[in-house]
Amino acid sequence: MANATIPYIIAEDGFYYIAYKEKVKVPYVVVSDKGIANGLSEEYNDGWDFGPDSYNTDSNDTIPYTKTVGIKEAIDYANPGPDATVSGEVMLIGIFGISETIVMPNGCKVVIKSSGYERAAIYPIVSGITLIQGTPGTQSSVFQFDGITFTTEEISGTTVSGGYGFYYQPTAFTSEIVRFNDCYFRGSWNNNVVSIIGVDDVRFDNCLFGGSLSTGPALYTINTITFTNCHYASYHDGIHIEGSNIGPSNTLTAIGCRFRTYSGIAPLQLTNYGNVSINLFGNTFDATEVFVLIDSTSTVPFLTMIGNQSLNNITSSPVSIQSGGVLNGWFERGNSFDLFLETTLAGETAGNVIAKVIDSNPGYKKILLYVNGYENDTTTDQSLTYPIAFSTIAEITSNTTGLTVSTTNTALAITSPDATTIYSGIIVVEGY
């Protein structure tokens, strides 16, 4: 510890002085939501290390009480610094209404956890503030939260809009770790409930995302993103996996999770140049249309789906690839739904061409194209982008339609017949 004594405020008749106490003899720093300052205890900080009576060294108020019920002060005290091999620990006891963002310093290595007998909650009492924010910098940090509720709702149900639940963006891509275990994210947020940009490893274990949750988590340029045994439920938004200019995104893995969204919202969304392979194992999807959305700027090098189930009757592909988006390969086994990876091109005059992925793995891909009453009596050639791209070479191995076609690794080109002839049949494209 940086210091063997802990400051707190003693105030009487508009005056105050700073007193000091020894740390409580437990192997972590303890913060209570009760104290003399808020009238909930007859002891300063209810006898624990930090709380509403804690001294805020940065305050210019007449009486410089903490604005984070002692949480910020406890983190500063417990933080062993960026070179430490073991993180400091802060235990929260109670429900904490804060009026200022809890800022974790650059190079911070701290675990924030609930006590074993009561789940701690943090909520804003001032609209628009972020609950917890990591300080930008170049020193490696480790943030871990165990059993914490991030909410914009007081226990009474009163809602105050929150900026972010947790926000962190270092000034450079670093090998940092952010962990959420047994946490609950609820309420209505002005911004994403969690926004993390440019770190190495982000993990959510046994977490619940619920309430109105107007904006879901946004994870930008993370090497490894993992959701394990989580429950995500939202009427308004999904989880955003996005790209940025700090570093590469690599892998998103979801294991044993339940994703529930409404009105056609995809629970997992790759947007803004996201570039990540996706592994989905043993999840349950309660979504009406699309499970995974790949937008027009994003790329999925490989998608693996094993042992997943849908609670709805999915009649189209649960993976939606917008025009320009790329899925390079996929593997699926034991799901309760078909992948239905397909794209459709309407004929200039009538009919259509449907491209369906029959097989896709790193060494072999096969796409079957169904030509249904296709007619093009204009001089305009057409092109159909494949649902997934071939990595190296693509070749037309069968064409029963009578159309003149050619292929690249990404699309089938159809030469305009410039006639009223109607074409039907099958085209097969194979490669790797």
C-alpha positions in Angstrom: 0.0 0.0 0.0 1.2 3.5 -0.7 0.3 4.7 2.8 -0.6 3.0 6.2 -3.2 5.6 7.1 -6.5 6.5 5.4 -7.9 10.0 5.4 -11.6 10.8 6.2 -13.6 13.9 6.9 -15.0 15.0 10.3 -17.4 17.9 9.8 -19.3 20.1 12.3 -21.2 23.3 11.9 -19.9 23.9 8.4 -16.3 23.3 9.3 -14.2 20.2 8.8 -10.8 18.7 9.5 -9.1 15.6 8.1 -8.5 12.7 10.4 -6.7 9.4 9.6 -7.4 5.8 10.4 -5.6 2.5 10.1 -6.7 0.1 7.4 -9.1 -2.6 8.6 -7.2 -5.8 9.0 -8.6 -7.8 6.1 -6.7 -8.7 2.9 -8.5 -6.1 0.7 -9.7 -2.5 0.8 -13.3 -2.2 1.9 -15.8 0.5 0.8 -19.2 0.9 2.6 -22.2 2.9 1.3 -22.9 4.0 4.9 -21.3 6.7 7.0 -21.9 9.7 9.1 -22.0 12.1 6.1 -25.1 10.4 4.7 -26.7 9.7 8.1 -26.7 5.9 7.6 -24.2 5.0 10.3 -23.0 6.3 13.6 -19.4 5.4 12.6 -17.3 7.1 10.0 -17.6 4.9 6.8 -19.5 2.4 9.0 -16.2 1.4 10.5 -14.7 0.3 7.1 -11.8 1.8 5.1 -13.6 4.1 2.7 -17.2 5.4 2.2 -19.3 8.6 2.2 -16.9 10.2 4.8 -13.8 9.7 2.6 -11.7 12.8 1.8 -11.6 13.8 -1.9 -8.2 15.4 -2.5 -9.3 16.9 -5.8 -12.5 18.6 -4.5 -12.9 22.4 -4.2 -16.2 22.0 -2.3 -16.6 23.7 1.1 -16.4 20.3 2.7 -14.4 18.0 0.3 -16.4 14.8 0.7 -15.9 12.1 -1.9 -18.3 12.2 -4.9 -18.0 8.5 -5.5 -18.9 7.3 -2.0 -15.3 6.4 -1.5 -14.8 4.1 -4.5 -12.4 6.3 -6.4 -10.3 6.9 -3.3 -10.2 3.2 -2.5 -9.0 2.3 -6.0 -6.2 4.9 -5.8 -5.2 3.4 -2.4 -5.4 -0.2 -3.5 -3.7 0.2 -6.9 -0.2 -1.4 -6.8 0.9 0.2 -10.1 1.5 -1.1 -13.6 4.6 -3.2 -12.7 2.9 -5.3 -10.1 2.3 -9.0 -10.7 -0.7 -9.1 -8.4 -3.7 -6.8 -8.6 -5.0 -4.9 -5.6 -8.6 -5.7 -4.4 -11.4 -3.4 -3.5 -14.6 -4.9 -2.0 -17.9 -2.9 -2.1 -20.6 -3.3 0.5 -23.9 -1.7 -0.5 -25.6 0.4 -3.2 -23.5 3.4 -4.4 -25.1 6.5 -5.9 -22.3 8.6 -7.4 -22.2 12.2 -8.7 -18.9 11.9 -10.5 -17.3 9.4 -12.8 -15.1 6.8 -11.0 -11.7 7.2 -12.8 -9.3 4.3 -12.7 -5.7 5.6 -13.3 -3.5 4.6 -16.2 -1.6 1.5 -15.3 -4.2 0.4 -12.8 -4.3 -3.2 -11.7 -7.4 -3.6 -9.4 -10.2 -6.1 -8.9 -13.5 -4.5 -7.8 -15.8 -7.0 -6.2 -19.0 -7.4 -4.2 -19.0 -8.8 -0.7 -19.9 -12.5 -0.3 -23.3 -11.7 1.2 -24.6 -8.7 -0.8 -24.4 -7.7 -4.5 -23.0 -4.2 -4.9 -24.6 -1.7 -7.3 -23.3 1.5 -8.8 -25.7 4.1 -10.3 -25.5 7.8 -11.3 -27.4 10.4 -9.3 -26.4 13.0 -11.9 -27.6 12.5 -15.5 -25.2 11.7 -18.2 -22.1 10.6 -16.2 -20.1 7.5 -17.0 -20.0 5.1 -14.0 -16.4 3.9 -14.3 -13.8 5.0 -16.8 -10.2 3.9 -17.4 -7.7 6.7 -17.9 -6.1 6.8 -21.4 -2.4 6.1 -21.5 0.3 3.7 -22.6 0.9 1.7 -19.4 -0.7 -1.7 -19.3 -3.8 -2.0 -17.1 -5.9 -4.9 -15.7 -9.5 -4.1 -14.8 -11.6 -6.8 -13.2 -15.2 -6.5 -11.9 -16.8 -9.4 -9.9 -20.5 -9.4 -8.9 -21.1 -5.7 -9.7 -24.4 -4.2 -11.0 -24.0 -1.3 -13.4 -27.3 0.5 -13.5 -29.1 3.8 -14.2 -31.9 2.7 -11.9 -32.0 3.1 -8.1 -33.4 0.3 -6.1 -36.6 2.3 -5.8 -36.9 2.2 -9.6 -36.1 5.9 -10.3 -34.1 6.2 -13.5 -31.3 8.7 -14.2 -29.8 8.5 -17.7 -26.2 7.3 -17.7 -23.4 8.1 -20.1 -21.6 4.8 -20.2 -21.5 1.9 -17.7 -17.8 1.3 -18.3 -15.6 3.2 -20.9 -11.9 2.7 -21.7 -9.7 3.7 -24.6 -5.9 3.7 -24.2 -3.8 6.1 -26.3 -2.1 3.1 -27.9 -3.1 -0.6 -28.5 -1.7 -2.4 -25.4 -1.8 -5.9 -24.0 -4.4 -5.0 -21.4 -7.1 -7.1 -19.9 -10.7 -6.2 -19.0 -12.8 -8.8 -17.1 -16.5 -8.8 -16.0 -17.6 -11.8 -13.9 -21.1 -12.2 -12.6 -22.0 -8.6 -13.4 -25.4 -7.1 -14.3 -25.9 -4.3 -16.8 -29.3 -2.7 -16.7 -31.2 0.5 -17.4 -31.2 3.1 -20.2 -27.9 4.5 -21.3 -27.1 7.7 -23.3 -24.1 5.8 -24.8 -23.1 2.2 -25.0 -23.5 0.3 -21.7 -19.9 -0.8 -22.2 -17.4 0.8 -24.6 -13.9 -0.6 -24.8 -11.4 0.4 -27.6 -8.0 -1.0 -28.4 -7.1 -3.6 -25.8 -5.9 -7.1 -26.0 -8.5 -9.2 -24.1 -12.1 -8.6 -23.0 -14.1 -11.3 -21.2 -17.7 -11.5 -19.9 -18.4 -14.5 -17.7 -21.9 -15.2 -16.2 -23.1 -11.7 -17.0 -26.6 -10.4 -17.5 -27.5 -7.6 -19.9 -31.1 -6.4 -19.4 -33.5 -3.6 -18.7 -34.3 -1.3 -21.5 -30.6 -1.3 -22.6 -31.1 1.3 -25.3 -27.5 0.9 -26.5 -25.6 -2.4 -26.2 -21.9 -3.0 -25.6 -19.5 -1.7 -28.3 -16.1 -3.4 -28.5 -13.6 -1.8 -30.9 -10.5 -3.5 -32.1 -10.1 -6.2 -29.4 -7.8 -9.2 -30.1 -9.9 -11.6 -28.1 -13.6 -11.1 -27.0 -15.3 -13.9 -25.0 -18.8 -14.3 -23.7 -19.4 -17.3 -21.5 -22.7 -18.3 -19.9 -24.1 -14.8 -20.4 -27.7 -13.7 -20.9 -28.2 -10.7 -23.3 -31.7 -9.3 -23.6 -32.6 -6.0 -25.4 -35.5 -4.4 -27.1 -33.3 -1.8 -28.8 -29.8 -2.9 -29.7 -27.3 -5.7 -30.1 -23.6 -6.1 -29.3 -21.4 -4.2 -31.6 -18.0 -5.6 -32.7 -16.3 -2.7 -34.5 -13.0 -1.8 -36.1 -10.8 1.2 -35.5 -7.3 2.5 -36.2 -5.5 1.2 -33.1 -4.9 -2.5 -33.8 -6.3 -5.7 -35.2 -9.4 -7.5 -34.1 -9.1 -11.3 -34.1 -11.6 -13.5 -32.4 -15.1 -13.3 -30.9 -16.2 -16.5 -29.0 -19.6 -17.0 -27.3 -20.1 -20.2 -25.3 -23.4 -21.3 -23.6 -25.0 -17.9 -23.9 -28.6 -16.8 -24.5 -29.2 -13.9 -26.8 -32.7 -12.4 -26.9 -33.6 -9.4 -29.1 -36.7 -8.0 -30.8 -37.9 -6.4 -34.0 -35.3 -8.1 -36.2 -32.3 -6.8 -34.3 -29.2 -8.9 -34.6 -27.6 -9.8 -31.2 -24.1 -9.8 -32.7 -23.3 -7.0 -35.1 -20.0 -6.5 -37.0 -20.0 -2.9 -38.1 -17.5 -0.1 -39.0 -14.8 -2.2 -40.5 -15.0 -5.0 -38.0 -12.6 -7.8 -38.8 -13.0 -10.9 -36.6 -13.5 -14.6 -36.8 -16.6 -15.8 -34.9 -16.9 -19.0 -32.8 -20.4 -19.8 -31.5 -20.7 -22.9 -29.3 -23.9 -24.1 -27.5 -25.7 -20.8 -27.5 -29.5 -20.2 -27.6 -30.8 -17.5 -29.9 -34.2 -16.0 -29.2 -34.1 -13.5 -32.1 -36.8 -13.2 -34.7 -34.7 -12.9 -37.8 -30.9 -12.5 -37.8 -28.3 -13.7 -35.3 -25.2 -12.3 -36.8 -25.0 -9.2 -39.0 -21.9 -8.5 -41.1 -22.2 -4.9 -42.5 -21.0 -3.6 -45.8 -17.6 -2.6 -44.4 -16.8 -5.7 -42.3 -15.0 -9.1 -42.8 -15.3 -12.4 -41.1 -12.3 -14.6 -42.0 -14.1 -17.7 -40.6 -17.4 -18.5 -38.8 -17.8 -21.6 -36.7 -21.3 -22.6 -35.3 -21.6 -25.8 -33.3 -24.5 -27.0 -31.1 -26.5 -23.8 -31.2 -30.3 -23.6 -31.1 -33.0 -21.2 -32.0 -36.2 -20.7 -30.1 -37.9 -19.3 -33.2 -38.7 -20.8 -36.6 -36.0 -19.3 -38.8 -36.9 -19.4 -42.5 -34.0 -17.3 -43.8 -30.3 -17.2 -43.0 -29.5 -16.3 -39.4 -26.3 -14.7 -40.8 -27.0 -11.5 -42.7 -24.2 -10.3 -45.0 -24.8 -6.8 -46.4 -23.5 -6.0 -49.9 -19.8 -5.4 -49.6 -19.5 -7.5 -46.4 -17.3 -10.5 -46.5 -17.5 -14.0 -45.0 -14.5 -16.0 -46.2 -15.5 -19.4 -44.7 -17.6 -21.3 -42.3 -18.2 -24.6 -40.5 -21.4 -25.7 -38.8 -22.5 -28.9 -37.0 -25.3 -29.9 -34.6 -27.3 -26.6 -34.8 -31.1 -26.7 -34.6 -31.3 -24.4 -37.7 -29.8 -24.3 -41.2 -27.3 -21.6 -42.0 -29.0 -20.6 -45.3 -26.0 -18.5 -46.5 -27.4 -17.1 -49.7 -27.7 -13.9 -51.8 -30.3 -13.1 -54.5 -30.0 -11.1 -57.7 -33.2 -9.9 -59.4 -33.2 -10.2 -63.2 -33.3 -6.9 -65.1 -36.6 -7.8 -66.6 -37.9 -10.8 -64.6 -36.9 -13.8 -62.4 -33.9 -14.1 -60.2 -30.6 -15.9 -59.4 -30.1 -17.3 -55.9 -26.6 -18.2 -54.8 -26.4 -20.7 -51.9 -23.2 -21.9 -50.1 -23.1 -25.7 -50.1 -19.7 -26.2 -48.6 -17.1 -24.0 -47.1 -13.9 -24.7 -45.3 -10.3 -23.5 -45.6 -9.5 -26.0 -48.4 -12.7 -26.1 -50.4 -15.7 -24.1 -51.2 -18.8 -24.8 -53.3 -21.6 -22.4 -54.3 -24.8 -23.5 -56.1 -26.7 -20.9 -58.1 -30.4 -21.4 -58.9 -31.6 -19.5 -62.0 -35.3 -19.1 -61.8 -37.1 -17.6 -64.8 -34.3 -15.1 -65.4 -34.9 -12.6 -68.1 -32.8 -9.6 -69.2 -33.9 -7.9 -72.4 -31.7 -4.9 -71.9 -28.0 -4.3 -72.8 -27.0 -4.2 -69.1 -24.7 -7.0 -67.8 -25.4 -8.1 -64.2 -23.2 -9.3 -61.3 -24.1 -11.4 -58.2 -21.8 -11.1 -55.2 -21.3 -14.5 -53.5 -22.4 -15.0 -49.9 -18.7 -15.9 -49.1 -15.6 -15.1 -51.2 -13.2 -17.7 -52.6 -9.7 -17.2 -51.1 -7.5 -18.2 -54.1 -9.4 -19.5 -57.1 -12.9 -20.1 -58.3 -14.1 -22.1 -61.4 -17.5 -22.7 -63.0 -17.8 -26.5 -63.0 -21.4 -26.7 -64.3 -23.9 -24.5 -66.2 -27.2 -25.9 -67.4 -28.9 -22.5 -68.0 -27.7 -21.4 -71.4 -26.5 -18.1 -70.0 -23.0 -16.7 -70.7 -21.4 -16.4 -67.3 -17.9 -15.9 -65.8 -16.6 -15.8 -62.3 -14.1 -14.0 -60.1 -13.3 -15.0 -56.5 -16.1 -12.8 -55.2 -18.9 -12.6 -57.8 -20.6 -14.2 -60.8 -20.8 -12.0 -64.0 -23.9 -12.6 -66.2 -23.6 -11.3 -69.8 -26.8 -9.7 -70.9 -28.7 -11.9 -73.4 -30.5 -8.7 -74.7 -33.5 -10.9 -75.5 -36.9 -11.9 -74.2 -35.7 -15.5 -73.6 -36.4 -16.9 -70.1 -33.6 -18.9 -68.5 -33.7 -21.5 -65.7 -31.2 -24.1 -64.5 -28.2 -24.5 -62.2 -24.7 -23.1 -62.1 -22.0 -24.6 -59.9 -18.9 -22.7 -58.8 -16.1 -24.5 -56.9 -12.7 -23.5 -55.6 -10.9 -22.6 -52.5 
